[in-house]
Amino acid sequence: MDTILNPWPWYISGPLIAIVMALLLYFGKTFGMSSNLRTLCAIGGAGKFADFFRFNWKDQLWNLTVVVGAVLGGFIATHYLSNDTITDLNPTTTQELQGMGFDNPGATLVPNEMYSLDALTTPKGLLLLIIGGLLVGFGTRYAGGCTSGHAITGLSSLQKPSLIAVIGFFIGGLIMTNFILPLIF
Amino acid sequence: MKFLKFLLVGVFFGIVLVKSEAVSWFRIYEMFRFQSFHMYGIIGTAIASGVLFLQISKKGILKSSKGADIFVPKKDNGFIRYIVGGTIFGFGWALIGACPGPMYILLGTGVWSMIIVISAAILGTFIYGILKNKLPH
């Protein structure tokens, strides 16, 4: 039982993620989570403002169903399949984050300093979440995919555009984590 | 019933991403600081398994549930959209520690403030849709 309740090692988790991609391909669909953001825009009537949102979003309901499942999966995993192990971070990472003002790095999935209701009531906290969300939503559509569509599906099918996108993901991520986050915190 | 299989795939996906800690903001930070192999191991073995699956299905051994060939749509050719869009995505990914899949999953784990991130991401996608024809691709 501990094997399930403890965090799963990377060499188990990676192949399981590939199974998600394989199952969707088997059902005649493609693994791509960010497409749902476009679908939600279309459902909300964005087609009135741009051609990009004028498509038959009903064809994408299967993918929104995957999203609903993912939310449920997150609930099930935390409530029934986890113990109170904290994320086994590199001690250097923990020290660094503590130095930046993060208490108990790894005790939760996301830092309270950014995601707690207290953080939300500060303009800085609220702004960070909004800016982060905007960057992800804009960037993923501009790049034509996110981690699931480009890094997993695109690279697995050896597509050059996906390799360029993933290099972009890392350029942005490395700059943010190494140079911008230390300025924010 | 048609949708049940997709719901179950989603549940499985959510569980795997929580149990692997790939939804952890701290794991993403650690990855971009090159301080742990964990995330590289996950992404690396996912891609390796994916390549293996697609190479096997290419040989025609595996078919889809409808009996057709396993098919992965080709991404359009281009450079600017992928490198610039990817970099913008990377900024957001490292800041909020979640990409579009984990955003929803984290909501399920009880991170309610994710609603703000998801709403902003929808707005970001909307802004792209409006500006699409003015952007270099």
Chai-1 contact restraints between the chains, C-beta under 6 A:
chainA,res_idxA,chainB,res_idxB,connection_type,confidence,min_distance_angstrom,max_distance_angstrom,comment,restraint_id
A,P7,B,E21,contact,1.0,0.0,6.0,A-B,restraint_1
A,W8,B,K19,contact,1.0,0.0,6.0,A-B,restraint_2
A,W8,B,S20,contact,1.0,0.0,6.0,A-B,restraint_3
A,W10,B,H38,contact,1.0,0.0,6.0,A-B,restraint_4
A,W10,B,G41,contact,1.0,0.0,6.0,A-B,restraint_5
A,W10,B,I42,contact,1.0,0.0,6.0,A-B,restraint_6
A,Y11,B,T45,contact,1.0,0.0,6.0,A-B,restraint_7
A,S13,B,S20,contact,1.0,0.0,6.0,A-B,restraint_8
A,S13,B,I42,contact,1.0,0.0,6.0,A-B,restraint_9
A,G14,B,I42,contact,1.0,0.0,6.0,A-B,restraint_10
A,G14,B,T45,contact,1.0,0.0,6.0,A-B,restraint_11
A,G14,B,A46,contact,1.0,0.0,6.0,A-B,restraint_12
A,P15,B,T45,contact,1.0,0.0,6.0,A-B,restraint_13
A,P15,B,S49,contact,1.0,0.0,6.0,A-B,restraint_14
A,L16,B,V16,contact,1.0,0.0,6.0,A-B,restraint_15
A,I17,B,A46,contact,1.0,0.0,6.0,A-B,restraint_16
A,A18,B,A46,contact,1.0,0.0,6.0,A-B,restraint_17
A,A18,B,S49,contact,1.0,0.0,6.0,A-B,restraint_18
A,A18,B,G50,contact,1.0,0.0,6.0,A-B,restraint_19
A,V20,B,F13,contact,1.0,0.0,6.0,A-B,restraint_20
A,M21,B,G50,contact,1.0,0.0,6.0,A-B,restraint_21
A,A22,B,F53,contact,1.0,0.0,6.0,A-B,restraint_22
A,L23,B,V9,contact,1.0,0.0,6.0,A-B,restraint_23
A,L25,B,I70,contact,1.0,0.0,6.0,A-B,restraint_24
A,Y26,B,S64,contact,1.0,0.0,6.0,A-B,restraint_25
A,Y26,B,S65,contact,1.0,0.0,6.0,A-B,restraint_26
A,F27,B,S65,contact,1.0,0.0,6.0,A-B,restraint_27
A,G28,B,S64,contact,1.0,0.0,6.0,A-B,restraint_28
A,G28,B,K66,contact,1.0,0.0,6.0,A-B,restraint_29
A,M33,B,P100,contact,1.0,0.0,6.0,A-B,restraint_30
A,M33,B,G101,contact,1.0,0.0,6.0,A-B,restraint_31
A,S34,B,P100,contact,1.0,0.0,6.0,A-B,restraint_32
A,L37,B,A121,contact,1.0,0.0,6.0,A-B,restraint_33
A,L37,B,I122,contact,1.0,0.0,6.0,A-B,restraint_34
A,L37,B,T125,contact,1.0,0.0,6.0,A-B,restraint_35
A,R38,B,T125,contact,1.0,0.0,6.0,A-B,restraint_36
A,L40,B,I122,contact,1.0,0.0,6.0,A-B,restraint_37
A,C41,B,T125,contact,1.0,0.0,6.0,A-B,restraint_38
A,C41,B,F126,contact,1.0,0.0,6.0,A-B,restraint_39
A,A46,B,F126,contact,1.0,0.0,6.0,A-B,restraint_40
A,A50,B,G129,contact,1.0,0.0,6.0,A-B,restraint_41
A,A50,B,I130,contact,1.0,0.0,6.0,A-B,restraint_42
A,F52,B,G129,contact,1.0,0.0,6.0,A-B,restraint_43
A,F52,B,K132,contact,1.0,0.0,6.0,A-B,restraint_44
A,F53,B,G129,contact,1.0,0.0,6.0,A-B,restraint_45
A,W62,B,F6,contact,1.0,0.0,6.0,A-B,restraint_46
A,T65,B,F3,contact,1.0,0.0,6.0,A-B,restraint_47
A,T65,B,F6,contact,1.0,0.0,6.0,A-B,restraint_48
A,T65,B,L7,contact,1.0,0.0,6.0,A-B,restraint_49
A,V66,B,F6,contact,1.0,0.0,6.0,A-B,restraint_50
A,V66,B,V9,contact,1.0,0.0,6.0,A-B,restraint_51
A,V66,B,G10,contact,1.0,0.0,6.0,A-B,restraint_52
A,V67,B,Y104,contact,1.0,0.0,6.0,A-B,restraint_53
A,G69,B,L7,contact,1.0,0.0,6.0,A-B,restraint_54
A,G69,B,G10,contact,1.0,0.0,6.0,A-B,restraint_55
A,G69,B,V11,contact,1.0,0.0,6.0,A-B,restraint_56
A,A70,B,G10,contact,1.0,0.0,6.0,A-B,restraint_57
A,A70,B,F13,contact,1.0,0.0,6.0,A-B,restraint_58
A,A70,B,G14,contact,1.0,0.0,6.0,A-B,restraint_59
A,A70,B,Y104,contact,1.0,0.0,6.0,A-B,restraint_60
A,A70,B,I105,contact,1.0,0.0,6.0,A-B,restraint_61
A,V71,B,Y104,contact,1.0,0.0,6.0,A-B,restraint_62
A,V71,B,L107,contact,1.0,0.0,6.0,A-B,restraint_63
A,V71,B,G108,contact,1.0,0.0,6.0,A-B,restraint_64
A,L72,B,V11,contact,1.0,0.0,6.0,A-B,restraint_65
A,G73,B,V11,contact,1.0,0.0,6.0,A-B,restraint_66
A,G73,B,G14,contact,1.0,0.0,6.0,A-B,restraint_67
A,G73,B,I15,contact,1.0,0.0,6.0,A-B,restraint_68
A,G74,B,G14,contact,1.0,0.0,6.0,A-B,restraint_69
A,G74,B,V18,contact,1.0,0.0,6.0,A-B,restraint_70
A,G74,B,I105,contact,1.0,0.0,6.0,A-B,restraint_71
A,G74,B,G108,contact,1.0,0.0,6.0,A-B,restraint_72
A,G74,B,T109,contact,1.0,0.0,6.0,A-B,restraint_73
A,F75,B,G108,contact,1.0,0.0,6.0,A-B,restraint_74
A,A77,B,I15,contact,1.0,0.0,6.0,A-B,restraint_75
A,A77,B,V18,contact,1.0,0.0,6.0,A-B,restraint_76
A,A77,B,K19,contact,1.0,0.0,6.0,A-B,restraint_77
A,T78,B,T109,contact,1.0,0.0,6.0,A-B,restraint_78
A,T87,B,E21,contact,1.0,0.0,6.0,A-B,restraint_79
A,T87,B,S24,contact,1.0,0.0,6.0,A-B,restraint_80
A,T87,B,F26,contact,1.0,0.0,6.0,A-B,restraint_81
A,L89,B,F26,contact,1.0,0.0,6.0,A-B,restraint_82
A,L89,B,E30,contact,1.0,0.0,6.0,A-B,restraint_83
A,N90,B,E30,contact,1.0,0.0,6.0,A-B,restraint_84
A,N90,B,Q35,contact,1.0,0.0,6.0,A-B,restraint_85
A,N90,B,S36,contact,1.0,0.0,6.0,A-B,restraint_86
A,T92,B,Q35,contact,1.0,0.0,6.0,A-B,restraint_87
A,T93,B,E30,contact,1.0,0.0,6.0,A-B,restraint_88
A,T93,B,Q35,contact,1.0,0.0,6.0,A-B,restraint_89
A,P105,B,F26,contact,1.0,0.0,6.0,A-B,restraint_90
A,G106,B,F26,contact,1.0,0.0,6.0,A-B,restraint_91
A,L109,B,V23,contact,1.0,0.0,6.0,A-B,restraint_92
A,L109,B,S24,contact,1.0,0.0,6.0,A-B,restraint_93
A,V110,B,W25,contact,1.0,0.0,6.0,A-B,restraint_94
A,V110,B,V111,contact,1.0,0.0,6.0,A-B,restraint_95
A,P111,B,W25,contact,1.0,0.0,6.0,A-B,restraint_96
A,Y115,B,V111,contact,1.0,0.0,6.0,A-B,restraint_97
A,Y115,B,S113,contact,1.0,0.0,6.0,A-B,restraint_98
A,L120,B,S113,contact,1.0,0.0,6.0,A-B,restraint_99
A,L129,B,I116,contact,1.0,0.0,6.0,A-B,restraint_100
A,L129,B,V117,contact,1.0,0.0,6.0,A-B,restraint_101
A,I130,B,A120,contact,1.0,0.0,6.0,A-B,restraint_102
A,G132,B,G92,contact,1.0,0.0,6.0,A-B,restraint_103
A,G132,B,L95,contact,1.0,0.0,6.0,A-B,restraint_104
A,G132,B,I96,contact,1.0,0.0,6.0,A-B,restraint_105
A,G133,B,V117,contact,1.0,0.0,6.0,A-B,restraint_106
A,G133,B,A120,contact,1.0,0.0,6.0,A-B,restraint_107
A,G133,B,A121,contact,1.0,0.0,6.0,A-B,restraint_108
A,L134,B,A120,contact,1.0,0.0,6.0,A-B,restraint_109
A,L134,B,G124,contact,1.0,0.0,6.0,A-B,restraint_110
A,L135,B,I88,contact,1.0,0.0,6.0,A-B,restraint_111
A,L135,B,F91,contact,1.0,0.0,6.0,A-B,restraint_112
A,L135,B,G92,contact,1.0,0.0,6.0,A-B,restraint_113
A,V136,B,G92,contact,1.0,0.0,6.0,A-B,restraint_114
A,V136,B,A121,contact,1.0,0.0,6.0,A-B,restraint_115
A,G137,B,A121,contact,1.0,0.0,6.0,A-B,restraint_116
A,G137,B,G124,contact,1.0,0.0,6.0,A-B,restraint_117
A,G137,B,T125,contact,1.0,0.0,6.0,A-B,restraint_118
A,F138,B,G124,contact,1.0,0.0,6.0,A-B,restraint_119
A,F138,B,I127,contact,1.0,0.0,6.0,A-B,restraint_120
A,F138,B,Y128,contact,1.0,0.0,6.0,A-B,restraint_121
A,G139,B,G85,contact,1.0,0.0,6.0,A-B,restraint_122
A,G139,B,I88,contact,1.0,0.0,6.0,A-B,restraint_123
A,G139,B,F89,contact,1.0,0.0,6.0,A-B,restraint_124
A,G139,B,G92,contact,1.0,0.0,6.0,A-B,restraint_125
A,T140,B,F89,contact,1.0,0.0,6.0,A-B,restraint_126
A,R141,B,T125,contact,1.0,0.0,6.0,A-B,restraint_127
A,R141,B,Y128,contact,1.0,0.0,6.0,A-B,restraint_128
A,Y142,B,R81,contact,1.0,0.0,6.0,A-B,restraint_129
A,Y142,B,G85,contact,1.0,0.0,6.0,A-B,restraint_130
A,Y142,B,Y128,contact,1.0,0.0,6.0,A-B,restraint_131
A,A143,B,Y82,contact,1.0,0.0,6.0,A-B,restraint_132
A,A143,B,G85,contact,1.0,0.0,6.0,A-B,restraint_133
A,A143,B,G86,contact,1.0,0.0,6.0,A-B,restraint_134
A,A143,B,F89,contact,1.0,0.0,6.0,A-B,restraint_135
A,C146,B,C99,contact,1.0,0.0,6.0,A-B,restraint_136
A,C146,B,P100,contact,1.0,0.0,6.0,A-B,restraint_137
A,T147,B,C99,contact,1.0,0.0,6.0,A-B,restraint_138
A,S148,B,G101,contact,1.0,0.0,6.0,A-B,restraint_139
A,I152,B,A46,contact,1.0,0.0,6.0,A-B,restraint_140
A,L155,B,I47,contact,1.0,0.0,6.0,A-B,restraint_141
A,S156,B,I47,contact,1.0,0.0,6.0,A-B,restraint_142
A,S156,B,G50,contact,1.0,0.0,6.0,A-B,restraint_143
A,S156,B,V51,contact,1.0,0.0,6.0,A-B,restraint_144
A,S156,B,L54,contact,1.0,0.0,6.0,A-B,restraint_145
A,S157,B,L54,contact,1.0,0.0,6.0,A-B,restraint_146
A,S157,B,V72,contact,1.0,0.0,6.0,A-B,restraint_147
A,Q159,B,K75,contact,1.0,0.0,6.0,A-B,restraint_148
A,P161,B,K75,contact,1.0,0.0,6.0,A-B,restraint_149
A,P161,B,Y82,contact,1.0,0.0,6.0,A-B,restraint_150
A,I164,B,Y82,contact,1.0,0.0,6.0,A-B,restraint_151
A,I164,B,I83,contact,1.0,0.0,6.0,A-B,restraint_152
A,A165,B,Y82,contact,1.0,0.0,6.0,A-B,restraint_153
A,A165,B,G86,contact,1.0,0.0,6.0,A-B,restraint_154
A,G168,B,I83,contact,1.0,0.0,6.0,A-B,restraint_155
A,G168,B,G86,contact,1.0,0.0,6.0,A-B,restraint_156
A,G168,B,T87,contact,1.0,0.0,6.0,A-B,restraint_157
A,F169,B,G86,contact,1.0,0.0,6.0,A-B,restraint_158
A,F169,B,F89,contact,1.0,0.0,6.0,A-B,restraint_159
A,F169,B,G90,contact,1.0,0.0,6.0,A-B,restraint_160
A,I171,B,T87,contact,1.0,0.0,6.0,A-B,restraint_161
A,G172,B,T87,contact,1.0,0.0,6.0,A-B,restraint_162
A,G172,B,G90,contact,1.0,0.0,6.0,A-B,restraint_163
A,G172,B,F91,contact,1.0,0.0,6.0,A-B,restraint_164
A,G173,B,F32,contact,1.0,0.0,6.0,A-B,restraint_165
A,G173,B,G90,contact,1.0,0.0,6.0,A-B,restraint_166
A,G173,B,W93,contact,1.0,0.0,6.0,A-B,restraint_167
A,G173,B,A94,contact,1.0,0.0,6.0,A-B,restraint_168
A,L174,B,F32,contact,1.0,0.0,6.0,A-B,restraint_169
A,M176,B,F91,contact,1.0,0.0,6.0,A-B,restraint_170
A,M176,B,A94,contact,1.0,0.0,6.0,A-B,restraint_171
A,M176,B,L95,contact,1.0,0.0,6.0,A-B,restraint_172
A,T177,B,Y29,contact,1.0,0.0,6.0,A-B,restraint_173
A,T177,B,F32,contact,1.0,0.0,6.0,A-B,restraint_174
A,T177,B,A94,contact,1.0,0.0,6.0,A-B,restraint_175
